Amino acid sequence: MLGIFPSFLSFGAGGIITVKDFLLECAVEHDSCIAFVMGVTEGARHQTRERLKAQPYSFQLHGRPVCLPDSWTSQQLTQIVISVLTKESKFSEYSAVSGVLYALSSRSNCEQT
């Protein structure tokens, strides 16, 4: 299974993985792209799991809750991230982690109370 990560690891060895690097890798190796998105999502969600446990894909970004439909698969989450980041070229030099979090937060469906 580690065979799906070599390209991202080679980017990381030289510094951060940018959104541009991430999108280039996703065009070549979709499995590693999915793994990266899910790793970022789970890492963010881990921080707020107790507070937002009703939503499988919930986390906080800048103190605001981000909730994604639990019916979305890892492939759907990844497609959303790729779609949003491809359209938002201003983020190309941002870290890929920040880009993934931004893209997912742009599709948040948390109900405001």
N, C-alpha and C positions, 0 to 999 in steps of 0.2 A: 504494500500500500504506500510506502514512502516514495515509490517511484513516481507518484503524481506531483511531487513538490519540488523537484530539482530546480526548475527555472525560477520560482519565487525565492528559493534559498540563494541562488546566485545573485539575484537583485539585492537581497537583504545584506549580503556580505559586503557590498560596496556602499551601503547607506540605507536610507528608507526606501520602501517601495512606493512609488508615486502612483497617482491615479492613471497617468499615462502608461507606466509600466504594467499596471494591473490590467488595463484594457488591451494592451498588446498581448499579454499572456493569455487572457480570456479568448482572444481570437484564435489562439493556437491550441490551448489545452483547457477545455471546458471543465473537466473534473477538478483540476486544481483551483480553478476559479470558484466553483461551488464550495469547495473546502475552505477557501479563504473567506468567502462571504459568511459561511456558517460559523467559522471560528470567530470572526469579528462579532457577529450577532450574539453568539453564546457568551463570549467574553463580556459584552456590554450587558447582556441580560443577567449574568451572574451577579452583577453589582446590585440589581434591584429585584432579584427573584422573590424575596420574602414579601416585599411591598406590593408587587404587581403579579403575584403568582397565578392569577386567573388567566392571564394572557401568555401563551407559550413564547411569543416573540415580543415581549415587552422589555423596555429598558428606558433609561433616562438620558437625555442629551441636553446639556446646559440647564439642568434642573427641571426640564419639562418631560413628561412621559411620552414615550413613543410606543405605540401599540400597532401591531400588524395582525391581520386575520390569521387565526390558527389553521385555517384551511389551506394557506399558501404552502407549497412545497419548497424544498431547498432550491429546486430549479426555477420556480417562479420568483423567489426572492432574488436569486442571482440575475435573472432576466430584467427585473425591475432596476437593480443596481446598475447593470450595464446600460440599460436604456437611459436612465437619468444622467449618468456620468458621461455618456457619449454626447448628449445634448448640451451639457454644461462644460464646455471646454475651458472655462475660466478656472476650473478646479484641477487641471491636468498636472500641475506641479505640487499639489497638496499630497499629503500622505494618503495611501490607499485606504488605510483604516478610517481616517476622517471622511474620505469620499464615500465609503460604504455606509457609515453612520448618517451622513448627510442625505444620501439617496433614500435610505429607508425611512428617515424621519420625514421626508417630503411626502411619503405615502401613509403617514400615521393616521389611525382612525380612532384615537382615544376620545371617549366622550368627556366633554368638559363638565365638571360639577361645580 
